[in-house]
């Protein structure tokens, strides 16, 4: 894989290059080490292009894990204990928070990395909510979000969002006082 787009959200690039250069280099090397061509699968779903060979987001996520974990990057998971304090009188939930959690793909030296080959809402959630939550829990200080470029997203077996769309929205949204510095890396094959 190769990095084809770089976007600095809330001075993410500047902060990460200045304070976390070694970790950034590890992320860049991991991206380059993933061989995209070995993660294609033949599509049988009628909603997509039947019979066409497309990239598998699930397989790609596994490939990234193989590159990050040997370098000491660990998945991080926190349990969610949902409050019932705000339920209206008389309401009782049938579904408790058993097993509920939030996770970050990789964490090392207070950097959170998310590899996102999912739907658009996950990209926005990762940068605008999850990374802030993990910061408030004293786990990370900055984030890196790795997302596909439009041309790469168009070759995936499920409808995924892309770098160009994400950057446009972040620019129109702007950064707020609770947002972390996040470096967005757009990748392609």
Secondary structure by P-SEA (a helix, b strand, c coil): ccccbbbbccaaaaaaaaccaaaaaaaaaaaaaccccccbbbbccccccccbbbbbaaaaaaaaaaacccccbbbbbbbbbcccccccccccccccccccccccccccccbbbbbccccaaaaaaaaccaaaaaaaacccccbbbbbbcaaaaaacccccccaaaaaaaaaaacccccccbbbbbbbcc
